[in-house]
Amino acid sequence: MLVLSRHRDESIMIGDDVVITIVDIRGDKVRLGIKAPQEIPVHREEVFDAIKRATPDKNEEASQATKEVGQSVQ
């Protein structure tokens, strides 16, 4: 993990398209502004995890479909 120090109103670049700006610092909380292209989803980690749990794994689906096709051929 890369750890960087920033002050309020300073930014961090990720690649050419993503800018993370420190908007506010209050006690132990930091508010971030994130500017990213529309096609790059940006979520809090707990939201991302919930989406992942709700979305079937494509590899798992393909593996299951392959097993089912193999069983029906035999």
CHARMM internal coordinates of N, CA and C (Angstrom, degrees):
IC EDIT
DIST 1 N 1 CA 1.4406
DIST 1 CA 1 C 1.5245
ANGL 1 N 1 CA 1 C 108.09
DIST 1 C 2 N 1.2910
ANGL 1 CA 1 C 2 N 116.32
DIHE 1 N 1 CA 1 C 2 N 131.68
DIST 2 N 2 CA 1.4584
ANGL 1 C 2 N 2 CA 122.66
DIHE 1 CA 1 C 2 N 2 CA 174.25
DIST 2 CA 2 C 1.5227
ANGL 2 N 2 CA 2 C 108.32
DIHE 1 C 2 N 2 CA 2 C -86.60
DIST 2 C 3 N 1.3224
ANGL 2 CA 2 C 3 N 117.79
DIHE 2 N 2 CA 2 C 3 N 129.27
DIST 3 N 3 CA 1.4597
ANGL 2 C 3 N 3 CA 122.36
DIHE 2 CA 2 C 3 N 3 CA 178.89
DIST 3 CA 3 C 1.5213
ANGL 3 N 3 CA 3 C 107.89
DIHE 2 C 3 N 3 CA 3 C -115.84
DIST 3 C 4 N 1.3332
ANGL 3 CA 3 C 4 N 116.51
DIHE 3 N 3 CA 3 C 4 N 124.82
DIST 4 N 4 CA 1.4553
ANGL 3 C 4 N 4 CA 122.28
DIHE 3 CA 3 C 4 N 4 CA -179.38
DIST 4 CA 4 C 1.5167
ANGL 4 N 4 CA 4 C 109.95
DIHE 3 C 4 N 4 CA 4 C -122.29
DIST 4 C 5 N 1.3071
ANGL 4 CA 4 C 5 N 116.85
DIHE 4 N 4 CA 4 C 5 N 147.73
DIST 5 N 5 CA 1.4654
ANGL 4 C 5 N 5 CA 121.85
DIHE 4 CA 4 C 5 N 5 CA 173.90
DIST 5 CA 5 C 1.5177
ANGL 5 N 5 CA 5 C 108.77
DIHE 4 C 5 N 5 CA 5 C -101.73
DIST 5 C 6 N 1.3205
ANGL 5 CA 5 C 6 N 116.33
DIHE 5 N 5 CA 5 C 6 N 134.60
DIST 6 N 6 CA 1.4622
ANGL 5 C 6 N 6 CA 121.76
DIHE 5 CA 5 C 6 N 6 CA 179.39
DIST 6 CA 6 C 1.5157
ANGL 6 N 6 CA 6 C 108.33
DIHE 5 C 6 N 6 CA 6 C -140.55
DIST 6 C 7 N 1.3118
ANGL 6 CA 6 C 7 N 117.12
DIHE 6 N 6 CA 6 C 7 N 152.64
DIST 7 N 7 CA 1.4555
ANGL 6 C 7 N 7 CA 123.43
DIHE 6 CA 6 C 7 N 7 CA 173.07
DIST 7 CA 7 C 1.5248
ANGL 7 N 7 CA 7 C 108.55
DIHE 6 C 7 N 7 CA 7 C -101.46
DIST 7 C 8 N 1.3361
ANGL 7 CA 7 C 8 N 115.46
DIHE 7 N 7 CA 7 C 8 N 169.53
DIST 8 N 8 CA 1.4599
ANGL 7 C 8 N 8 CA 121.03
DIHE 7 CA 7 C 8 N 8 CA 176.63
DIST 8 CA 8 C 1.5297
ANGL 8 N 8 CA 8 C 109.46
DIHE 7 C 8 N 8 CA 8 C -54.10
DIST 8 C 9 N 1.3188
ANGL 8 CA 8 C 9 N 115.41
DIHE 8 N 8 CA 8 C 9 N 139.77
DIST 9 N 9 CA 1.4755
ANGL 8 C 9 N 9 CA 124.48
DIHE 8 CA 8 C 9 N 9 CA 179.73
DIST 9 CA 9 C 1.5289
ANGL 9 N 9 CA 9 C 114.45
DIHE 8 C 9 N 9 CA 9 C 71.79
DIST 9 C 10 N 1.3281
ANGL 9 CA 9 C 10 N 118.30
DIHE 9 N 9 CA 9 C 10 N 5.90
DIST 10 N 10 CA 1.4565
ANGL 9 C 10 N 10 CA 121.10
DIHE 9 CA 9 C 10 N 10 CA 173.28
DIST 10 CA 10 C 1.5269
ANGL 10 N 10 CA 10 C 108.47
DIHE 9 C 10 N 10 CA 10 C -95.36
DIST 10 C 11 N 1.3295
ANGL 10 CA 10 C 11 N 115.64
DIHE 10 N 10 CA 10 C 11 N 157.70
DIST 11 N 11 CA 1.4684
ANGL 10 C 11 N 11 CA 120.13
DIHE 10 CA 10 C 11 N 11 CA -173.60
DIST 11 CA 11 C 1.5175
ANGL 11 N 11 CA 11 C 112.22
DIHE 10 C 11 N 11 CA 11 C -126.97
DIST 11 C 12 N 1.3131
ANGL 11 CA 11 C 12 N 113.60
DIHE 11 N 11 CA 11 C 12 N 165.15
DIST 12 N 12 CA 1.4608
ANGL 11 C 12 N 12 CA 123.59
DIHE 11 CA 11 C 12 N 12 CA 173.90
DIST 12 CA 12 C 1.5200
ANGL 12 N 12 CA 12 C 106.60
DIHE 11 C 12 N 12 CA 12 C -128.34
DIST 12 C 13 N 1.3208
ANGL 12 CA 12 C 13 N 117.26
DIHE 12 N 12 CA 12 C 13 N 134.60
DIST 13 N 13 CA 1.4694
ANGL 12 C 13 N 13 CA 122.21
DIHE 12 CA 12 C 13 N 13 CA 177.40
DIST 13 CA 13 C 1.5266
ANGL 13 N 13 CA 13 C 108.99
DIHE 12 C 13 N 13 CA 13 C -99.26
DIST 13 C 14 N 1.3219
ANGL 13 CA 13 C 14 N 115.68
DIHE 13 N 13 CA 13 C 14 N 136.44
DIST 14 N 14 CA 1.4608
ANGL 13 C 14 N 14 CA 121.99
DIHE 13 CA 13 C 14 N 14 CA 171.69
DIST 14 CA 14 C 1.5214
ANGL 14 N 14 CA 14 C 105.58
DIHE 13 C 14 N 14 CA 14 C -119.06
DIST 14 C 15 N 1.3191
ANGL 14 CA 14 C 15 N 115.78
DIHE 14 N 14 CA 14 C 15 N 110.73
DIST 15 N 15 CA 1.4604
ANGL 14 C 15 N 15 CA 119.78
DIHE 14 CA 14 C 15 N 15 CA -173.34
DIST 15 CA 15 C 1.5198
ANGL 15 N 15 CA 15 C 109.52
DIHE 14 C 15 N 15 CA 15 C 63.30
DIST 15 C 16 N 1.3238
ANGL 15 CA 15 C 16 N 115.62
DIHE 15 N 15 CA 15 C 16 N -153.11
DIST 16 N 16 CA 1.4651
ANGL 15 C 16 N 16 CA 120.97
DIHE 15 CA 15 C 16 N 16 CA -179.61
DIST 16 CA 16 C 1.5203
ANGL 16 N 16 CA 16 C 112.85
DIHE 15 C 16 N 16 CA 16 C -92.83
DIST 16 C 17 N 1.3478
ANGL 16 CA 16 C 17 N 117.39
DIHE 16 N 16 CA 16 C 17 N -15.40
DIST 17 N 17 CA 1.4567
ANGL 16 C 17 N 17 CA 120.43
DIHE 16 CA 16 C 17 N 17 CA -167.03
DIST 17 CA 17 C 1.5162
ANGL 17 N 17 CA 17 C 116.41
DIHE 16 C 17 N 17 CA 17 C -114.56
DIST 17 C 18 N 1.3190
ANGL 17 CA 17 C 18 N 118.82
DIHE 17 N 17 CA 17 C 18 N -13.51
DIST 18 N 18 CA 1.4573
ANGL 17 C 18 N 18 CA 120.37
DIHE 17 CA 17 C 18 N 18 CA -174.19
DIST 18 CA 18 C 1.5322
ANGL 18 N 18 CA 18 C 109.49
DIHE 17 C 18 N 18 CA 18 C -113.22
DIST 18 C 19 N 1.3356
ANGL 18 CA 18 C 19 N 115.71
DIHE 18 N 18 CA 18 C 19 N 126.28
DIST 19 N 19 CA 1.4608
ANGL 18 C 19 N 19 CA 122.00
DIHE 18 CA 18 C 19 N 19 CA 178.84
DIST 19 CA 19 C 1.5242
ANGL 19 N 19 CA 19 C 108.06
DIHE 18 C 19 N 19 CA 19 C -122.21
DIST 19 C 20 N 1.3334
ANGL 19 CA 19 C 20 N 116.33
DIHE 19 N 19 CA 19 C 20 N 125.88
DIST 20 N 20 CA 1.4530
ANGL 19 C 20 N 20 CA 121.81
DIHE 19 CA 19 C 20 N 20 CA 176.00
DIST 20 CA 20 C 1.5264
ANGL 20 N 20 CA 20 C 107.00
DIHE 19 C 20 N 20 CA 20 C -111.88
DIST 20 C 21 N 1.3271
ANGL 20 CA 20 C 21 N 116.78
DIHE 20 N 20 CA 20 C 21 N 122.63
DIST 21 N 21 CA 1.4593
ANGL 20 C 21 N 21 CA 122.52
DIHE 20 CA 20 C 21 N 21 CA -177.07
DIST 21 CA 21 C 1.5259
ANGL 21 N 21 CA 21 C 109.88
DIHE 20 C 21 N 21 CA 21 C -116.85
DIST 21 C 22 N 1.3205
ANGL 21 CA 21 C 22 N 116.53
DIHE 21 N 21 CA 21 C 22 N 135.53
DIST 22 N 22 CA 1.4572
ANGL 21 C 22 N 22 CA 121.39
DIHE 21 CA 21 C 22 N 22 CA 174.41
DIST 22 CA 22 C 1.5299
ANGL 22 N 22 CA 22 C 106.79
DIHE 21 C 22 N 22 CA 22 C -76.67
DIST 22 C 23 N 1.3211
ANGL 22 CA 22 C 23 N 116.72
DIHE 22 N 22 CA 22 C 23 N 112.79
DIST 23 N 23 CA 1.4573
ANGL 22 C 23 N 23 CA 122.12
DIHE 22 CA 22 C 23 N 23 CA -175.97
DIST 23 CA 23 C 1.5262
ANGL 23 N 23 CA 23 C 110.72
DIHE 22 C 23 N 23 CA 23 C -89.86
DIST 23 C 24 N 1.3465
ANGL 23 CA 23 C 24 N 116.90
DIHE 23 N 23 CA 23 C 24 N -41.75
DIST 24 N 24 CA 1.4477
ANGL 23 C 24 N 24 CA 119.96
DIHE 23 CA 23 C 24 N 24 CA -176.31
DIST 24 CA 24 C 1.5229
ANGL 24 N 24 CA 24 C 109.14
DIHE 23 C 24 N 24 CA 24 C -157.89
DIST 24 C 25 N 1.3190
ANGL 24 CA 24 C 25 N 116.11
DIHE 24 N 24 CA 24 C 25 N 151.77
DIST 25 N 25 CA 1.4611
ANGL 24 C 25 N 25 CA 122.31
DIHE 24 CA 24 C 25 N 25 CA 175.96
DIST 25 CA 25 C 1.5271
ANGL 25 N 25 CA 25 C 106.50
DIHE 24 C 25 N 25 CA 25 C -131.85
DIST 25 C 26 N 1.3396
ANGL 25 CA 25 C 26 N 116.12
DIHE 25 N 25 CA 25 C 26 N 120.20
DIST 26 N 26 CA 1.4744
ANGL 25 C 26 N 26 CA 121.44
DIHE 25 CA 25 C 26 N 26 CA 178.95
DIST 26 CA 26 C 1.5160
ANGL 26 N 26 CA 26 C 108.37
DIHE 25 C 26 N 26 CA 26 C -132.73
DIST 26 C 27 N 1.3082
ANGL 26 CA 26 C 27 N 116.49
DIHE 26 N 26 CA 26 C 27 N 107.92
DIST 27 N 27 CA 1.4613
ANGL 26 C 27 N 27 CA 120.27
DIHE 26 CA 26 C 27 N 27 CA -179.47
DIST 27 CA 27 C 1.5204
ANGL 27 N 27 CA 27 C 110.34
DIHE 26 C 27 N 27 CA 27 C 60.06
DIST 27 C 28 N 1.3462
ANGL 27 CA 27 C 28 N 115.93
DIHE 27 N 27 CA 27 C 28 N -120.25
DIST 28 N 28 CA 1.4588
ANGL 27 C 28 N 28 CA 119.97
DIHE 27 CA 27 C 28 N 28 CA -178.78
DIST 28 CA 28 C 1.5317
ANGL 28 N 28 CA 28 C 112.75
DIHE 27 C 28 N 28 CA 28 C -98.12
DIST 28 C 29 N 1.3369
ANGL 28 CA 28 C 29 N 117.34
DIHE 28 N 28 CA 28 C 29 N 14.21
DIST 29 N 29 CA 1.4657
ANGL 28 C 29 N 29 CA 120.97
DIHE 28 CA 28 C 29 N 29 CA 178.93
DIST 29 CA 29 C 1.5181
ANGL 29 N 29 CA 29 C 110.56
DIHE 28 C 29 N 29 CA 29 C -114.21
DIST 29 C 30 N 1.3208
ANGL 29 CA 29 C 30 N 114.45
DIHE 29 N 29 CA 29 C 30 N 140.08
DIST 30 N 30 CA 1.4625
ANGL 29 C 30 N 30 CA 121.91
DIHE 29 CA 29 C 30 N 30 CA 177.00
DIST 30 CA 30 C 1.5201
ANGL 30 N 30 CA 30 C 107.88
DIHE 29 C 30 N 30 CA 30 C -121.00
DIST 30 C 31 N 1.3257
ANGL 30 CA 30 C 31 N 116.98
DIHE 30 N 30 CA 30 C 31 N 130.47
DIST 31 N 31 CA 1.4739
ANGL 30 C 31 N 31 CA 120.89
DIHE 30 CA 30 C 31 N 31 CA 175.71
DIST 31 CA 31 C 1.5260
ANGL 31 N 31 CA 31 C 107.49
DIHE 30 C 31 N 31 CA 31 C -98.49
DIST 31 C 32 N 1.3202
ANGL 31 CA 31 C 32 N 114.76
DIHE 31 N 31 CA 31 C 32 N 129.27
DIST 32 N 32 CA 1.4546
ANGL 31 C 32 N 32 CA 121.36
DIHE 31 CA 31 C 32 N 32 CA -178.69
DIST 32 CA 32 C 1.5157
ANGL 32 N 32 CA 32 C 110.23
DIHE 31 C 32 N 32 CA 32 C -112.87
DIST 32 C 33 N 1.3108
ANGL 32 CA 32 C 33 N 116.19
DIHE 32 N 32 CA 32 C 33 N 141.74
DIST 33 N 33 CA 1.4604
ANGL 32 C 33 N 33 CA 121.94
DIHE 32 CA 32 C 33 N 33 CA 168.63
DIST 33 CA 33 C 1.5179
ANGL 33 N 33 CA 33 C 107.33
DIHE 32 C 33 N 33 CA 33 C -106.36
DIST 33 C 34 N 1.3124
ANGL 33 CA 33 C 34 N 116.64
DIHE 33 N 33 CA 33 C 34 N 132.33
DIST 34 N 34 CA 1.4711
ANGL 33 C 34 N 34 CA 120.56
DIHE 33 CA 33 C 34 N 34 CA -177.41
DIST 34 CA 34 C 1.5148
ANGL 34 N 34 CA 34 C 108.50
DIHE 33 C 34 N 34 CA 34 C -122.63
DIST 34 C 35 N 1.3221
ANGL 34 CA 34 C 35 N 115.06
DIHE 34 N 34 CA 34 C 35 N 122.47
DIST 35 N 35 CA 1.4544
ANGL 34 C 35 N 35 CA 121.07
DIHE 34 CA 34 C 35 N 35 CA 177.17
DIST 35 CA 35 C 1.5275
ANGL 35 N 35 CA 35 C 106.60
DIHE 34 C 35 N 35 CA 35 C -112.86
DIST 35 C 36 N 1.3421
ANGL 35 CA 35 C 36 N 115.94
DIHE 35 N 35 CA 35 C 36 N 116.48
DIST 36 N 36 CA 1.4658
ANGL 35 C 36 N 36 CA 121.28
DIHE 35 CA 35 C 36 N 36 CA -177.13
DIST 36 CA 36 C 1.5233
ANGL 36 N 36 CA 36 C 108.74
DIHE 35 C 36 N 36 CA 36 C -143.59
DIST 36 C 37 N 1.3292
ANGL 36 CA 36 C 37 N 117.39
DIHE 36 N 36 CA 36 C 37 N 154.91
DIST 37 N 37 CA 1.4692
ANGL 36 C 37 N 37 CA 119.63
DIHE 36 CA 36 C 37 N 37 CA 175.75
DIST 37 CA 37 C 1.5309
ANGL 37 N 37 CA 37 C 110.72
DIHE 36 C 37 N 37 CA 37 C -58.79
DIST 37 C 38 N 1.3180
ANGL 37 CA 37 C 38 N 115.81
DIHE 37 N 37 CA 37 C 38 N 151.38
DIST 38 N 38 CA 1.4704
ANGL 37 C 38 N 38 CA 122.85
DIHE 37 CA 37 C 38 N 38 CA -177.99
DIST 38 CA 38 C 1.5279
ANGL 38 N 38 CA 38 C 112.23
DIHE 37 C 38 N 38 CA 38 C -54.60
DIST 38 C 39 N 1.3339
ANGL 38 CA 38 C 39 N 117.26
DIHE 38 N 38 CA 38 C 39 N -34.57
DIST 39 N 39 CA 1.4712
ANGL 38 C 39 N 39 CA 120.10
DIHE 38 CA 38 C 39 N 39 CA -175.80
DIST 39 CA 39 C 1.5286
ANGL 39 N 39 CA 39 C 113.73
DIHE 38 C 39 N 39 CA 39 C -77.57
DIST 39 C 40 N 1.3315
ANGL 39 CA 39 C 40 N 117.85
DIHE 39 N 39 CA 39 C 40 N -5.12
DIST 40 N 40 CA 1.4618
ANGL 39 C 40 N 40 CA 121.07
DIHE 39 CA 39 C 40 N 40 CA 177.49
DIST 40 CA 40 C 1.5254
ANGL 40 N 40 CA 40 C 108.10
DIHE 39 C 40 N 40 CA 40 C -101.34
DIST 40 C 41 N 1.3316
ANGL 40 CA 40 C 41 N 117.21
DIHE 40 N 40 CA 40 C 41 N 111.12
DIST 41 N 41 CA 1.4654
ANGL 40 C 41 N 41 CA 118.84
DIHE 40 CA 40 C 41 N 41 CA 179.99
DIST 41 CA 41 C 1.5310
ANGL 41 N 41 CA 41 C 110.55
DIHE 40 C 41 N 41 CA 41 C -70.81
DIST 41 C 42 N 1.3140
ANGL 41 CA 41 C 42 N 116.62
DIHE 41 N 41 CA 41 C 42 N 139.10
DIST 42 N 42 CA 1.4631
ANGL 41 C 42 N 42 CA 122.70
DIHE 41 CA 41 C 42 N 42 CA 177.82
DIST 42 CA 42 C 1.5265
ANGL 42 N 42 CA 42 C 107.20
DIHE 41 C 42 N 42 CA 42 C -127.08
DIST 42 C 43 N 1.3352
ANGL 42 CA 42 C 43 N 116.26
DIHE 42 N 42 CA 42 C 43 N 120.56
DIST 43 N 43 CA 1.4663
ANGL 42 C 43 N 43 CA 121.76
DIHE 42 CA 42 C 43 N 43 CA -178.08
DIST 43 CA 43 C 1.5213
ANGL 43 N 43 CA 43 C 109.63
DIHE 42 C 43 N 43 CA 43 C -138.08
DIST 43 C 44 N 1.3362
ANGL 43 CA 43 C 44 N 116.35
DIHE 43 N 43 CA 43 C 44 N 154.36
DIST 44 N 44 CA 1.4575
ANGL 43 C 44 N 44 CA 119.70
DIHE 43 CA 43 C 44 N 44 CA 166.61
DIST 44 CA 44 C 1.5282
ANGL 44 N 44 CA 44 C 106.68
DIHE 43 C 44 N 44 CA 44 C -65.91
DIST 44 C 45 N 1.3295
ANGL 44 CA 44 C 45 N 117.09
DIHE 44 N 44 CA 44 C 45 N 152.76
DIST 45 N 45 CA 1.4635
ANGL 44 C 45 N 45 CA 120.83
DIHE 44 CA 44 C 45 N 45 CA -175.31
DIST 45 CA 45 C 1.5244
ANGL 45 N 45 CA 45 C 112.61
DIHE 44 C 45 N 45 CA 45 C -57.21
DIST 45 C 46 N 1.3358
ANGL 45 CA 45 C 46 N 117.99
DIHE 45 N 45 CA 45 C 46 N -41.80
DIST 46 N 46 CA 1.4692
ANGL 45 C 46 N 46 CA 119.65
DIHE 45 CA 45 C 46 N 46 CA -177.54
DIST 46 CA 46 C 1.5284
ANGL 46 N 46 CA 46 C 111.28
DIHE 45 C 46 N 46 CA 46 C -67.92
DIST 46 C 47 N 1.3245
ANGL 46 CA 46 C 47 N 117.75
DIHE 46 N 46 CA 46 C 47 N -31.79
DIST 47 N 47 CA 1.4673
ANGL 46 C 47 N 47 CA 121.22
DIHE 46 CA 46 C 47 N 47 CA 176.09
DIST 47 CA 47 C 1.5308
ANGL 47 N 47 CA 47 C 109.55
DIHE 46 C 47 N 47 CA 47 C -70.95
DIST 47 C 48 N 1.3188
ANGL 47 CA 47 C 48 N 116.38
DIHE 47 N 47 CA 47 C 48 N -43.52
DIST 48 N 48 CA 1.4629
ANGL 47 C 48 N 48 CA 121.13
DIHE 47 CA 47 C 48 N 48 CA 177.72
DIST 48 CA 48 C 1.5300
ANGL 48 N 48 CA 48 C 110.81
DIHE 47 C 48 N 48 CA 48 C -58.35
DIST 48 C 49 N 1.3382
ANGL 48 CA 48 C 49 N 116.55
DIHE 48 N 48 CA 48 C 49 N -45.05
DIST 49 N 49 CA 1.4676
ANGL 48 C 49 N 49 CA 120.47
DIHE 48 CA 48 C 49 N 49 CA 179.18
DIST 49 CA 49 C 1.5269
ANGL 49 N 49 CA 49 C 111.36
DIHE 48 C 49 N 49 CA 49 C -62.35
DIST 49 C 50 N 1.3374
ANGL 49 CA 49 C 50 N 117.40
DIHE 49 N 49 CA 49 C 50 N -40.60
DIST 50 N 50 CA 1.4669
ANGL 49 C 50 N 50 CA 121.01
DIHE 49 CA 49 C 50 N 50 CA 178.67
DIST 50 CA 50 C 1.5211
ANGL 50 N 50 CA 50 C 110.81
DIHE 49 C 50 N 50 CA 50 C -64.66
DIST 50 C 51 N 1.3132
ANGL 50 CA 50 C 51 N 117.21
DIHE 50 N 50 CA 50 C 51 N -40.92
DIST 51 N 51 CA 1.4705
ANGL 50 C 51 N 51 CA 120.93
DIHE 50 CA 50 C 51 N 51 CA 177.73
DIST 51 CA 51 C 1.5183
ANGL 51 N 51 CA 51 C 109.87
DIHE 50 C 51 N 51 CA 51 C -62.98
DIST 51 C 52 N 1.3320
ANGL 51 CA 51 C 52 N 116.46
DIHE 51 N 51 CA 51 C 52 N -43.70
DIST 52 N 52 CA 1.4688
ANGL 51 C 52 N 52 CA 120.48
DIHE 51 CA 51 C 52 N 52 CA 179.89
DIST 52 CA 52 C 1.5263
ANGL 52 N 52 CA 52 C 111.65
DIHE 51 C 52 N 52 CA 52 C -62.07
DIST 52 C 53 N 1.3338
ANGL 52 CA 52 C 53 N 116.31
DIHE 52 N 52 CA 52 C 53 N -41.60
DIST 53 N 53 CA 1.4684
ANGL 52 C 53 N 53 CA 119.62
DIHE 52 CA 52 C 53 N 53 CA 179.11
DIST 53 CA 53 C 1.5265
ANGL 53 N 53 CA 53 C 111.06
DIHE 52 C 53 N 53 CA 53 C -65.03
DIST 53 C 54 N 1.3315
ANGL 53 CA 53 C 54 N 117.27
DIHE 53 N 53 CA 53 C 54 N -33.46
DIST 54 N 54 CA 1.4592
ANGL 53 C 54 N 54 CA 121.73
DIHE 53 CA 53 C 54 N 54 CA -177.04
DIST 54 CA 54 C 1.5266
ANGL 54 N 54 CA 54 C 112.51
DIHE 53 C 54 N 54 CA 54 C -82.92
DIST 54 C 55 N 1.3293
ANGL 54 CA 54 C 55 N 117.73
DIHE 54 N 54 CA 54 C 55 N -16.58
DIST 55 N 55 CA 1.4606
ANGL 54 C 55 N 55 CA 122.20
DIHE 54 CA 54 C 55 N 55 CA -177.18
DIST 55 CA 55 C 1.5206
ANGL 55 N 55 CA 55 C 109.08
DIHE 54 C 55 N 55 CA 55 C -102.75
DIST 55 C 56 N 1.3373
ANGL 55 CA 55 C 56 N 117.50
DIHE 55 N 55 CA 55 C 56 N 121.53
DIST 56 N 56 CA 1.4688
ANGL 55 C 56 N 56 CA 119.83
DIHE 55 CA 55 C 56 N 56 CA 179.29
DIST 56 CA 56 C 1.5242
ANGL 56 N 56 CA 56 C 111.05
DIHE 55 C 56 N 56 CA 56 C -61.84
DIST 56 C 57 N 1.3092
ANGL 56 CA 56 C 57 N 115.26
DIHE 56 N 56 CA 56 C 57 N 143.81
DIST 57 N 57 CA 1.4621
ANGL 56 C 57 N 57 CA 121.79
DIHE 56 CA 56 C 57 N 57 CA 177.28
DIST 57 CA 57 C 1.5275
ANGL 57 N 57 CA 57 C 109.01
DIHE 56 C 57 N 57 CA 57 C -71.88
DIST 57 C 58 N 1.3287
ANGL 57 CA 57 C 58 N 117.08
DIHE 57 N 57 CA 57 C 58 N 123.80
DIST 58 N 58 CA 1.4745
ANGL 57 C 58 N 58 CA 121.67
DIHE 57 CA 57 C 58 N 58 CA -177.36
DIST 58 CA 58 C 1.5268
ANGL 58 N 58 CA 58 C 111.03
DIHE 57 C 58 N 58 CA 58 C -61.85
DIST 58 C 59 N 1.3394
ANGL 58 CA 58 C 59 N 118.28
DIHE 58 N 58 CA 58 C 59 N -38.21
DIST 59 N 59 CA 1.4621
ANGL 58 C 59 N 59 CA 120.40
DIHE 58 CA 58 C 59 N 59 CA 178.94
DIST 59 CA 59 C 1.5226
ANGL 59 N 59 CA 59 C 110.92
DIHE 58 C 59 N 59 CA 59 C -65.68
DIST 59 C 60 N 1.3294
ANGL 59 CA 59 C 60 N 115.86
DIHE 59 N 59 CA 59 C 60 N -39.58
DIST 60 N 60 CA 1.4590
ANGL 59 C 60 N 60 CA 119.89
DIHE 59 CA 59 C 60 N 60 CA 178.67
DIST 60 CA 60 C 1.5271
ANGL 60 N 60 CA 60 C 110.65
DIHE 59 C 60 N 60 CA 60 C -65.70
DIST 60 C 61 N 1.3480
ANGL 60 CA 60 C 61 N 116.89
DIHE 60 N 60 CA 60 C 61 N -41.45
DIST 61 N 61 CA 1.4671
ANGL 60 C 61 N 61 CA 120.99
DIHE 60 CA 60 C 61 N 61 CA 177.58
DIST 61 CA 61 C 1.5215
ANGL 61 N 61 CA 61 C 111.04
DIHE 60 C 61 N 61 CA 61 C -61.74
DIST 61 C 62 N 1.3258
ANGL 61 CA 61 C 62 N 116.90
DIHE 61 N 61 CA 61 C 62 N -44.49
DIST 62 N 62 CA 1.4632
ANGL 61 C 62 N 62 CA 121.35
DIHE 61 CA 61 C 62 N 62 CA -179.00
DIST 62 CA 62 C 1.5255
ANGL 62 N 62 CA 62 C 110.54
DIHE 61 C 62 N 62 CA 62 C -65.00
DIST 62 C 63 N 1.3280
ANGL 62 CA 62 C 63 N 116.30
DIHE 62 N 62 CA 62 C 63 N -41.14
DIST 63 N 63 CA 1.4591
ANGL 62 C 63 N 63 CA 120.80
DIHE 62 CA 62 C 63 N 63 CA 179.15
DIST 63 CA 63 C 1.5237
ANGL 63 N 63 CA 63 C 110.60
DIHE 62 C 63 N 63 CA 63 C -62.94
DIST 63 C 64 N 1.3260
ANGL 63 CA 63 C 64 N 116.55
DIHE 63 N 63 CA 63 C 64 N -44.30
DIST 64 N 64 CA 1.4664
ANGL 63 C 64 N 64 CA 120.87
DIHE 63 CA 63 C 64 N 64 CA 179.33
DIST 64 CA 64 C 1.5268
ANGL 64 N 64 CA 64 C 110.87
DIHE 63 C 64 N 64 CA 64 C -64.45
DIST 64 C 65 N 1.3317
ANGL 64 CA 64 C 65 N 117.32
DIHE 64 N 64 CA 64 C 65 N -41.90
DIST 65 N 65 CA 1.4620
ANGL 64 C 65 N 65 CA 121.26
DIHE 64 CA 64 C 65 N 65 CA 179.38
DIST 65 CA 65 C 1.5253
ANGL 65 N 65 CA 65 C 110.50
DIHE 64 C 65 N 65 CA 65 C -62.99
DIST 65 C 66 N 1.3385
ANGL 65 CA 65 C 66 N 116.16
DIHE 65 N 65 CA 65 C 66 N -40.50
DIST 66 N 66 CA 1.4733
ANGL 65 C 66 N 66 CA 120.35
DIHE 65 CA 65 C 66 N 66 CA 178.81
DIST 66 CA 66 C 1.5320
ANGL 66 N 66 CA 66 C 110.41
DIHE 65 C 66 N 66 CA 66 C -62.91
DIST 66 C 67 N 1.3344
ANGL 66 CA 66 C 67 N 116.85
DIHE 66 N 66 CA 66 C 67 N -42.07
DIST 67 N 67 CA 1.4703
ANGL 66 C 67 N 67 CA 120.52
DIHE 66 CA 66 C 67 N 67 CA 178.42
DIST 67 CA 67 C 1.5229
ANGL 67 N 67 CA 67 C 110.68
DIHE 66 C 67 N 67 CA 67 C -62.65
DIST 67 C 68 N 1.3362
ANGL 67 CA 67 C 68 N 116.67
DIHE 67 N 67 CA 67 C 68 N -43.13
DIST 68 N 68 CA 1.4567
ANGL 67 C 68 N 68 CA 120.61
DIHE 67 CA 67 C 68 N 68 CA -178.59
DIST 68 CA 68 C 1.5149
ANGL 68 N 68 CA 68 C 111.13
DIHE 67 C 68 N 68 CA 68 C -65.02
DIST 68 C 69 N 1.3395
ANGL 68 CA 68 C 69 N 117.96
DIHE 68 N 68 CA 68 C 69 N -40.87
DIST 69 N 69 CA 1.4644
ANGL 68 C 69 N 69 CA 121.28
DIHE 68 CA 68 C 69 N 69 CA 178.23
DIST 69 CA 69 C 1.5130
ANGL 69 N 69 CA 69 C 109.96
DIHE 68 C 69 N 69 CA 69 C -64.64
DIST 69 C 70 N 1.3497
ANGL 69 CA 69 C 70 N 117.00
DIHE 69 N 69 CA 69 C 70 N -42.18
DIST 70 N 70 CA 1.4611
ANGL 69 C 70 N 70 CA 120.62
DIHE 69 CA 69 C 70 N 70 CA 178.46
DIST 70 CA 70 C 1.4995
ANGL 70 N 70 CA 70 C 112.39
DIHE 69 C 70 N 70 CA 70 C -61.87
DIST 70 C 71 N 1.3261
ANGL 70 CA 70 C 71 N 118.29
DIHE 70 N 70 CA 70 C 71 N -38.09
DIST 71 N 71 CA 1.4562
ANGL 70 C 71 N 71 CA 122.33
DIHE 70 CA 70 C 71 N 71 CA -179.79
DIST 71 CA 71 C 1.5349
ANGL 71 N 71 CA 71 C 110.50
DIHE 70 C 71 N 71 CA 71 C -69.56
DIST 71 C 72 N 1.3280
ANGL 71 CA 71 C 72 N 117.56
DIHE 71 N 71 CA 71 C 72 N -37.72
DIST 72 N 72 CA 1.4650
ANGL 71 C 72 N 72 CA 119.00
DIHE 71 CA 71 C 72 N 72 CA -177.46
DIST 72 CA 72 C 1.5300
ANGL 72 N 72 CA 72 C 111.97
DIHE 71 C 72 N 72 CA 72 C -74.63
DIST 72 C 73 N 1.3324
ANGL 72 CA 72 C 73 N 117.54
DIHE 72 N 72 CA 72 C 73 N -21.54
DIST 73 N 73 CA 1.4778
ANGL 72 C 73 N 73 CA 120.78
DIHE 72 CA 72 C 73 N 73 CA -179.59
DIST 73 CA 73 C 1.5151
ANGL 73 N 73 CA 73 C 109.82
DIHE 72 C 73 N 73 CA 73 C -78.82
DIST 73 C 74 N 1.3270
ANGL 73 CA 73 C 74 N 118.69
DIHE 73 N 73 CA 73 C 74 N -32.00
DIST 74 N 74 CA 1.4679
ANGL 73 C 74 N 74 CA 121.62
DIHE 73 CA 73 C 74 N 74 CA -175.23
DIST 74 CA 74 C 1.4565
ANGL 74 N 74 CA 74 C 112.08
DIHE 73 C 74 N 74 CA 74 C -71.92
END
COOR INIT
IC SEED 1 N 1 CA 1 C
IC BUILD
